[in-house]
Amino acid sequence: MSNLKEIEKLREQKGKEQEALDLISKAMNETKTENDMESLAKLNWEASLVHQHLVMNEKSTDLPNEEIIQKETAEMEKAALEAHKIIQENNLERLEATSHRFLGRVCTYKGDHIKAQEEYEKSIELIEKMENKEQLLELNGFLATTLLVNGKINEGVNLALKTFEEFQTSDIGKQLKGKDYYVWAVWRSGIISRMVFAMKEAGVDIEKEKWEVLLDTCESFLNDPEKEIWGNFQFRLDEIKKAREILNS
């Protein structure tokens, strides 16, 4: 699908959400005509990501509108479920791991953390059987926050910090960093801000100085002027700003 990369770039630019959704809708019509079910599933994932970003946008404001958050979360879920349906009906087994990743994100945003943990663990189980295991880094980051809010506080914190380091030190982390710095930086930085949000949600005492330093580290590699990137880090930078507000509250 020739315009998938254009869609990916648009959905990573804050303020371009409607433009991205319009392009996704157009591409969906084309793939349905061509009966390209794999591309149609991926386009639904793209739509799910755009609606997730709209939720993130709203949550980053001083006075988040719950109606908007609920509406966009519902759209996020609708797209993820449609992708999963397409994958199952067309036996697209190679997409199953990523599908469970998206279903897990939906559960997290809906606050169903038990189900989210099940989805992330299923995704991890499938990825571990694949040749390319880079997505394990992202999934372990998601799982860490989920474990924390499900009461496994030490396990969640330890997994988060371990995974954060593995982005820098493991073979798959180094491989991803060299191949796509943007994805590497987005995935790695997300771990820390999400952990701060999760600790607040779970009512856990936060070691302010420790997590401030980690957020500083994230901002440092997100703002590295020497790195070539294809997206915009504004979504993540807004999350970090919100995480700092929590630490300073």
C-alpha positions as CSV (number, residue, x, y, z in Angstrom):
1,M,0.0,0.0,0.0
2,S,1.8,3.1,-1.3
3,N,0.3,5.7,1.0
4,L,0.8,3.9,4.3
5,K,4.0,5.7,5.1
6,E,2.3,9.1,4.4
7,I,-0.5,8.1,6.8
8,E,2.1,7.0,9.5
9,K,3.8,10.4,9.2
10,L,0.5,12.3,9.4
11,R,-0.7,10.4,12.5
12,E,2.5,11.3,14.3
13,Q,1.9,15.1,13.8
14,K,-0.2,16.8,16.4
15,G,-3.0,18.8,14.8
16,K,-3.1,16.6,11.7
17,E,-5.5,14.0,13.1
18,Q,-8.5,14.8,10.8
19,E,-6.2,14.9,7.8
20,A,-4.9,11.5,8.8
21,L,-8.4,10.1,9.3
22,D,-9.5,11.4,5.9
23,L,-6.5,9.8,4.2
24,I,-7.2,6.5,6.0
25,S,-10.8,6.5,4.9
26,K,-9.8,7.0,1.3
27,A,-7.2,4.3,1.5
28,M,-9.7,1.9,3.1
29,N,-12.0,2.3,0.1
30,E,-9.2,1.5,-2.2
31,T,-8.1,-1.6,-0.3
32,K,-11.7,-2.9,-0.1
33,T,-11.9,-2.6,-3.9
34,E,-8.7,-4.5,-4.3
35,N,-9.7,-7.0,-1.6
36,D,-6.4,-6.3,0.2
37,M,-7.4,-7.6,3.7
38,E,-3.9,-7.2,5.3
39,S,-3.7,-3.6,4.3
40,L,-7.3,-3.0,5.5
41,A,-6.4,-4.4,8.9
42,K,-3.3,-2.2,9.1
43,L,-5.4,0.8,8.2
44,N,-7.8,0.1,11.0
45,W,-4.8,0.1,13.3
46,E,-3.8,3.5,12.0
47,A,-7.3,4.8,12.7
48,S,-7.1,3.3,16.2
49,L,-3.8,5.1,16.8
50,V,-5.2,8.4,15.6
51,H,-8.1,8.2,17.9
52,Q,-5.7,7.2,20.7
53,H,-3.7,10.4,20.0
54,L,-6.9,12.4,20.2
55,V,-7.5,11.0,23.7
56,M,-3.9,11.8,24.6
57,N,-4.4,15.4,23.3
58,E,-7.5,15.8,25.5
59,K,-5.8,14.3,28.6
60,S,-2.9,16.6,28.2
61,T,-5.1,19.7,28.6
62,D,-5.6,21.5,31.9
63,L,-9.3,20.7,31.9
64,P,-9.8,17.4,30.0
65,N,-13.3,16.9,28.5
66,E,-14.5,13.5,29.5
67,E,-17.1,13.3,26.7
68,I,-14.3,13.7,24.1
69,I,-12.1,11.2,25.9
70,Q,-15.0,8.6,25.9
71,K,-15.9,9.3,22.3
72,E,-12.4,8.9,21.0
73,T,-11.7,5.8,23.2
74,A,-14.8,4.2,21.7
75,E,-13.6,5.0,18.1
76,M,-10.1,3.6,19.1
77,E,-11.8,0.4,20.2
78,K,-14.0,0.1,17.2
79,A,-11.1,0.3,14.8
80,A,-9.0,-2.2,16.8
81,L,-11.9,-4.7,16.9
82,E,-12.5,-4.3,13.2
83,A,-8.8,-5.0,12.5
84,H,-8.9,-8.1,14.8
85,K,-12.1,-9.3,13.0
86,I,-10.4,-9.0,9.6
87,I,-7.3,-10.8,10.8
88,Q,-9.3,-13.7,12.2
89,E,-11.7,-14.0,9.2
90,N,-8.8,-14.0,6.8
91,N,-6.3,-16.2,8.8
92,L,-3.7,-13.4,8.9
93,E,-1.7,-15.2,11.6
94,R,1.4,-13.0,11.2
95,L,-0.7,-10.0,12.3
96,E,-2.1,-11.6,15.5
97,A,0.6,-10.5,17.9
98,T,0.2,-6.8,16.9
99,S,-3.6,-7.2,17.0
100,H,-3.4,-8.3,20.7
101,R,-1.2,-5.3,21.3
102,F,-3.9,-2.9,20.0
103,L,-6.6,-4.7,21.9
104,G,-4.5,-4.3,25.1
105,R,-4.1,-0.6,24.5
106,V,-7.9,-0.3,24.2
107,C,-8.4,-2.1,27.5
108,T,-5.8,0.1,29.2
109,Y,-7.6,3.3,28.0
110,K,-10.9,1.8,29.1
111,G,-9.5,1.1,32.5
112,D,-9.9,-2.7,32.2
113,H,-6.3,-3.5,33.4
114,I,-6.9,-7.2,34.0
115,K,-8.0,-7.8,30.4
116,A,-5.2,-5.5,29.2
117,Q,-2.6,-7.7,31.0
118,E,-4.1,-10.8,29.3
119,E,-3.8,-9.1,25.9
120,Y,-0.2,-7.9,26.4
121,E,0.9,-11.3,27.6
122,K,-0.7,-13.0,24.6
123,S,1.0,-10.5,22.3
124,I,4.4,-11.2,24.0
125,E,3.9,-14.9,23.8
126,L,3.4,-14.6,20.0
127,I,6.2,-12.2,19.4
128,E,8.7,-14.5,21.2
129,K,8.0,-17.1,18.5
130,M,8.8,-14.6,15.7
131,E,12.1,-13.9,14.1
132,N,11.9,-10.1,14.7
133,K,11.4,-9.5,18.4
134,E,11.8,-5.7,18.6
135,Q,8.2,-5.2,19.6
136,L,8.9,-7.1,22.8
137,L,10.4,-3.8,24.1
138,E,7.2,-1.9,23.5
139,L,5.0,-4.7,24.9
140,N,7.1,-5.1,28.1
141,G,6.7,-1.4,28.7
142,F,3.0,-1.7,28.4
143,L,2.9,-4.7,30.6
144,A,5.0,-3.0,33.3
145,T,2.4,-0.3,33.9
146,T,-0.4,-2.8,33.8
147,L,1.3,-5.0,36.4
148,L,1.7,-1.9,38.7
149,V,-2.0,-0.9,38.5
150,N,-3.0,-4.5,39.0
151,G,-1.2,-4.5,42.4
152,K,2.1,-6.0,41.4
153,I,4.0,-2.8,42.2
154,N,7.6,-4.0,42.6
155,E,7.2,-6.4,39.6
156,G,5.9,-3.5,37.4
157,V,8.5,-1.0,38.5
158,N,11.3,-3.5,38.0
159,L,10.1,-4.5,34.6
160,A,9.8,-0.9,33.5
161,L,13.3,0.1,34.6
162,K,14.7,-3.2,33.1
163,T,13.0,-2.6,29.8
164,F,14.0,1.1,29.7
165,E,17.7,0.0,29.9
166,E,17.2,-2.8,27.4
167,F,16.3,-0.2,24.7
168,Q,19.9,1.0,25.1
169,T,21.8,-2.2,25.9
170,S,20.1,-5.2,24.4
171,D,20.8,-6.5,20.9
172,I,17.2,-5.8,19.8
173,G,17.3,-2.4,21.4
174,K,20.4,-1.4,19.6
175,Q,19.1,-2.9,16.3
176,L,15.9,-0.8,16.6
177,K,17.8,2.3,17.5
178,G,19.9,2.0,14.4
179,K,17.1,1.1,12.1
180,D,14.4,3.6,13.2
181,Y,15.4,6.2,15.9
182,Y,11.9,7.7,16.0
183,V,10.2,4.5,16.9
184,W,13.0,3.7,19.4
185,A,12.6,7.0,21.1
186,V,8.8,7.0,21.2
187,W,8.7,3.5,22.6
188,R,11.4,4.1,25.2
189,S,10.2,7.5,26.4
190,G,6.7,6.3,26.8
191,I,7.6,3.8,29.6
192,I,8.5,6.6,32.0
193,S,5.6,8.9,31.6
194,R,3.2,6.0,31.7
195,M,4.7,4.7,34.9
196,V,4.2,8.1,36.6
197,F,0.6,8.1,35.5
198,A,0.1,4.5,36.7
199,M,1.7,5.2,40.1
200,K,-0.7,8.1,40.5
201,E,-3.7,5.9,39.5
202,A,-2.6,3.1,41.9
203,G,-2.0,5.5,44.7
204,V,1.7,4.5,45.0
205,D,4.2,6.7,46.7
206,I,6.4,8.1,43.9
207,E,10.2,8.7,44.3
208,K,10.0,12.2,42.8
209,E,13.7,12.8,42.2
210,K,14.3,9.3,40.6
211,W,11.5,9.8,38.1
212,E,12.4,13.4,37.4
213,V,15.8,12.2,36.3
214,L,14.3,9.6,34.1
215,L,12.0,12.2,32.5
216,D,15.1,14.4,31.9
217,T,16.8,11.5,30.1
218,C,13.7,11.0,27.9
219,E,13.6,14.7,27.0
220,S,17.3,14.5,26.2
221,F,17.0,11.8,23.6
222,L,13.8,13.1,22.2
223,N,15.4,16.5,21.6
224,D,18.6,15.1,20.1
225,P,19.2,17.4,17.0
226,E,21.6,15.0,15.4
227,K,19.1,12.2,15.0
228,E,17.1,11.8,11.8
229,I,13.4,11.3,12.5
230,W,10.3,10.9,10.3
231,G,7.7,11.9,12.9
232,N,7.0,14.6,15.5
233,F,7.6,13.9,19.3
234,Q,5.0,16.5,20.5
235,F,2.6,13.8,21.7
236,R,5.3,12.3,23.9
237,L,6.6,15.7,25.1
238,D,3.1,16.7,26.1
239,E,2.9,13.4,28.1
240,I,6.2,14.2,29.8
241,K,4.9,17.7,30.7
242,K,1.8,16.1,32.3
243,A,4.0,13.6,34.2
244,R,6.1,16.4,35.6
245,E,2.9,18.1,36.8
246,I,2.0,15.0,38.7
247,L,5.5,14.8,40.3
248,N,5.3,18.4,41.4
249,S,1.7,18.3,42.7
